[in-house]
């Protein structure tokens, strides 16, 4: 595992709204293939998880519930 502290800026891009940019650490795992976000990062992005199993979430200041997008492997 490799860690690069305070090295990336991320932002949620929805079809009709975007979050603020959040700077965070990058951790590269040799076994994980998906992007994982910590609870701290999710909070900084102002995301509320409505149903993790169904992939439903919303922005903290928005009542519109959104669904997860398809997985992207890099």
MDTraj code that builds the backbone (N, CA, C; nanometers):
import mdtraj as md
import numpy as np

residues = "UNK UNK UNK UNK UNK UNK UNK UNK UNK UNK UNK UNK UNK UNK UNK UNK UNK UNK UNK UNK UNK UNK UNK UNK UNK UNK UNK UNK UNK UNK UNK UNK UNK UNK UNK UNK UNK UNK UNK UNK UNK UNK UNK UNK UNK UNK UNK UNK UNK UNK UNK UNK UNK UNK UNK UNK UNK UNK UNK UNK UNK UNK UNK UNK UNK UNK UNK UNK UNK UNK UNK UNK UNK UNK".split()
xyz = np.array([
    [0.0849, -0.1162, 0.0000],
    [0.0000, 0.0000, 0.0000],
    [0.0901, 0.1234, 0.0000],
    [0.0462, 0.2254, -0.0731],
    [0.1214, 0.3494, -0.0845],
    [0.0318, 0.4661, -0.0444],
    [0.0874, 0.5601, 0.0303],
    [0.0105, 0.6776, 0.0723],
    [0.0809, 0.8043, 0.0252],
    [0.0015, 0.8938, -0.0329],
    [0.0521, 1.0242, -0.0759],
    [-0.0367, 1.1285, -0.0067],
    [0.0094, 1.1818, 0.1064],
    [-0.0741, 1.2737, 0.1843],
    [-0.1098, 1.4030, 0.1104],
    [-0.2344, 1.4432, 0.1290],
    [-0.2830, 1.5729, 0.0810],
    [-0.2477, 1.5979, -0.0660],
    [-0.2727, 1.4977, -0.1495],
    [-0.2206, 1.5020, -0.2862],
    [-0.3249, 1.5107, -0.3975],
    [-0.4516, 1.4874, -0.3671],
    [-0.5523, 1.4919, -0.4732],
    [-0.6673, 1.5833, -0.4344],
    [-0.7311, 1.6368, -0.5353],
    [-0.8530, 1.7158, -0.5159],
    [-0.9661, 1.6403, -0.5825],
    [-1.0754, 1.6220, -0.5098],
    [-1.1900, 1.5495, -0.5645],
    [-1.3139, 1.6368, -0.5562],
    [-1.4124, 1.5998, -0.6381],
    [-1.5379, 1.6753, -0.6444],
    [-1.6448, 1.5807, -0.6960],
    [-1.7649, 1.5921, -0.6435],
    [-1.8782, 1.5152, -0.6936],
    [-1.9396, 1.5906, -0.8105],
    [-1.9533, 1.5232, -0.9231],
    [-2.0152, 1.5823, -1.0419],
    [-2.1442, 1.5070, -1.0708],
    [-2.2560, 1.5659, -1.0347],
    [-2.3875, 1.5086, -1.0661],
    [-2.4390, 1.5769, -1.1929],
    [-2.5463, 1.5241, -1.2488],
    [-2.5970, 1.5790, -1.3744],
    [-2.6410, 1.7253, -1.3625],
    [-2.6823, 1.7675, -1.2438],
    [-2.7340, 1.9034, -1.2275],
    [-2.6701, 1.9816, -1.1123],
    [-2.5648, 1.9251, -1.0529],
    [-2.5055, 1.9898, -0.9367],
    [-2.3651, 1.9355, -0.9135],
    [-2.2786, 2.0186, -0.8565],
    [-2.1446, 1.9735, -0.8204],
    [-2.1147, 2.0122, -0.6765],
    [-2.0283, 1.9352, -0.6144],
    [-1.9870, 1.9671, -0.4778],
    [-1.8678, 2.0621, -0.4821],
    [-1.8308, 2.1115, -0.3667],
    [-1.7060, 2.1864, -0.3553],
    [-1.5896, 2.0900, -0.3776],
    [-1.4754, 2.1453, -0.4116],
    [-1.3543, 2.0649, -0.4258],
    [-1.2986, 2.0361, -0.2870],
    [-1.2586, 1.9100, -0.2652],
    [-1.2037, 1.8671, -0.1368],
    [-1.0651, 1.8086, -0.1610],
    [-0.9680, 1.8550, -0.0858],
    [-0.8324, 1.8010, -0.0959],
    [-0.8184, 1.6873, 0.0047],
    [-0.7592, 1.5751, -0.0384],
    [-0.7465, 1.4607, 0.0512],
    [-0.6232, 1.3769, 0.0174],
    [-0.5976, 1.2802, 0.1032],
    [-0.4867, 1.1882, 0.0832],
    [-0.5229, 1.0858, -0.0235],
    [-0.4222, 1.0368, -0.0912],
    [-0.4388, 0.9289, -0.1883],
    [-0.3706, 0.8058, -0.1313],
    [-0.4436, 0.6961, -0.1244],
    [-0.3865, 0.5690, -0.0810],
    [-0.4083, 0.4693, -0.1934],
    [-0.3009, 0.4090, -0.2377],
    [-0.3070, 0.3134, -0.3479],
    [-0.2897, 0.1731, -0.2904],
    [-0.3878, 0.0890, -0.3153],
    [-0.3855, -0.0492, -0.2692],
    [-0.3593, -0.1416, -0.3870],
    [-0.2827, -0.2435, -0.3637],
    [-0.2540, -0.3413, -0.4686],
    [-0.3681, -0.4397, -0.4886],
    [-0.4662, -0.4405, -0.3968],
    [-0.5758, -0.5370, -0.4086],
    [-0.7121, -0.4732, -0.4378],
    [-0.7295, -0.3439, -0.4087],
    [-0.8592, -0.2783, -0.4316],
    [-0.8623, -0.2171, -0.5704],
    [-0.9774, -0.2326, -0.6388],
    [-0.9914, -0.1798, -0.7746],
    [-1.0908, -0.0651, -0.7843],
    [-1.1588, -0.0341, -0.6756],
    [-1.2564, 0.0743, -0.6772],
    [-1.2095, 0.1878, -0.5861],
    [-1.2594, 0.3070, -0.6133],
    [-1.2307, 0.4207, -0.5268],
    [-1.3138, 0.4066, -0.3998],
    [-1.2482, 0.4207, -0.2870],
    [-1.3162, 0.4156, -0.1585],
    [-1.3001, 0.5507, -0.0904],
    [-1.4066, 0.5992, -0.0295],
    [-1.4030, 0.7276, 0.0396],
    [-1.4227, 0.7063, 0.1886],
    [-1.3464, 0.7770, 0.2691],
    [-1.3621, 0.7693, 0.4140],
    [-1.4866, 0.8461, 0.4568],
    [-1.5304, 0.8201, 0.5789],
    [-1.6458, 0.8936, 0.6313],
    [-1.6154, 1.0429, 0.6413],
    [-1.4914, 1.0788, 0.6709],
    [-1.4518, 1.2192, 0.6786],
    [-1.4630, 1.2858, 0.5409],
    [-1.4186, 1.2166, 0.4371],
    [-1.4253, 1.2724, 0.3018],
    [-1.5695, 1.2866, 0.2554],
    [-1.6517, 1.1869, 0.2831],
    [-1.7939, 1.1925, 0.2474],
    [-1.8591, 1.3127, 0.3149],
    [-1.8245, 1.3351, 0.4398],
    [-1.8797, 1.4493, 0.5125],
    [-1.8327, 1.5815, 0.4519],
    [-1.7050, 1.5912, 0.4149],
    [-1.6536, 1.7140, 0.3533],
    [-1.7183, 1.7413, 0.2180],
    [-1.7568, 1.6366, 0.1470],
    [-1.8260, 1.6520, 0.0192],
    [-1.9741, 1.6839, 0.0383],
    [-2.0183, 1.6844, 0.1639],
    [-2.1570, 1.7124, 0.2026],
    [-2.2552, 1.6143, 0.1395],
    [-2.2192, 1.4868, 0.1491],
    [-2.3031, 1.3778, 0.0987],
    [-2.3727, 1.3111, 0.2163],
    [-2.5007, 1.2833, 0.1991],
    [-2.5785, 1.2057, 0.2952],
    [-2.6113, 1.0725, 0.2273],
    [-2.5737, 0.9620, 0.2897],
    [-2.6045, 0.8310, 0.2337],
    [-2.7425, 0.7894, 0.2837],
    [-2.8350, 0.7734, 0.1917],
    [-2.9730, 0.7374, 0.2259],
    [-2.9902, 0.5859, 0.2394],
    [-2.9323, 0.5098, 0.1467],
    [-2.9413, 0.3638, 0.1500],
    [-2.8155, 0.3059, 0.0847],
    [-2.7189, 0.2623, 0.1657],
    [-2.5951, 0.2118, 0.1078],
    [-2.6158, 0.0891, 0.0185],
    [-2.7019, -0.0022, 0.0581],
    [-2.7242, -0.1246, -0.0207],
    [-2.7865, -0.0943, -0.1568],
    [-2.8718, 0.0070, -0.1617],
    [-2.9371, 0.0440, -0.2874],
    [-2.8582, 0.1504, -0.3633],
    [-2.7524, 0.2043, -0.3032],
    [-2.6718, 0.3072, -0.3690],
    [-2.7405, 0.4419, -0.3765],
    [-2.8240, 0.4730, -0.2798],
    [-2.8981, 0.5995, -0.2810],
    [-2.8318, 0.7018, -0.1892],
    [-2.8170, 0.8229, -0.2402],
    [-2.7532, 0.9298, -0.1658],
    [-2.8105, 1.0635, -0.2094],
    [-2.7754, 1.1688, -0.1342],
    [-2.8162, 1.3046, -0.1713],
    [-2.7129, 1.4023, -0.1170],
    [-2.7149, 1.5228, -0.1722],
    [-2.6343, 1.6303, -0.1154],
    [-2.7035, 1.6788, 0.0115],
    [-2.6258, 1.7224, 0.1082],
    [-2.6788, 1.7660, 0.2379],
    [-2.7831, 1.8759, 0.2244],
    [-2.7640, 1.9674, 0.1293],
    [-2.8557, 2.0810, 0.1150],
    [-2.9606, 2.0599, 0.0058],
    [-2.9822, 1.9345, -0.0332],
    [-3.0722, 1.9035, -0.1442],
    [-3.1609, 1.7849, -0.1052],
    [-3.2863, 1.7876, -0.1407],
    [-3.3758, 1.6765, -0.1087],
    [-3.3793, 1.5700, -0.2183],
    [-3.3184, 1.5984, -0.3331],
    [-3.3193, 1.5040, -0.4449],
    [-3.2307, 1.3838, -0.4133],
    [-3.2907, 1.2651, -0.4095],
    [-3.2158, 1.1415, -0.3856],
    [-3.1629, 1.0909, -0.5194],
    [-3.0358, 1.0559, -0.5206],
    [-2.9683, 1.0133, -0.6434],
    [-2.9216, 0.8688, -0.6284],
    [-2.8971, 0.8055, -0.7400],
    [-2.8470, 0.6690, -0.7391],
    [-2.7000, 0.6634, -0.7762],
    [-2.6365, 0.5554, -0.7385],
    [-2.4965, 0.5354, -0.7744],
    [-2.4805, 0.5256, -0.9253],
    [-2.3626, 0.5588, -0.9717],
    [-2.3292, 0.5404, -1.1124],
    [-2.2623, 0.4042, -1.1284],
    [-2.2495, 0.3575, -1.2519],
    [-2.1828, 0.2310, -1.2765],
    [-2.0378, 0.2364, -1.2300],
    [-1.9881, 0.1235, -1.1857],
    [-1.8503, 0.1129, -1.1401],
    [-1.7555, 0.1405, -1.2563],
    [-1.6481, 0.2133, -1.2286],
    [-1.5445, 0.2405, -1.3266],
    [-1.4132, 0.1811, -1.2749],
    [-1.3546, 0.0905, -1.3520],
    [-1.2262, 0.0312, -1.3142],
    [-1.1147, 0.0990, -1.3901],
    [-1.0041, 0.1245, -1.3218],
    [-0.8919, 0.1941, -1.3845],
    [-0.7719, 0.1046, -1.3877],
])
top = md.Topology()
chain = top.add_chain()
for i, resn in enumerate(residues, 1):
    res = top.add_residue(resn, chain, resSeq=i)
    for name in ("N", "CA", "C"):
        top.add_atom(name, md.element.get_by_symbol(name[0]), res)
traj = md.Trajectory(xyz[None], top)
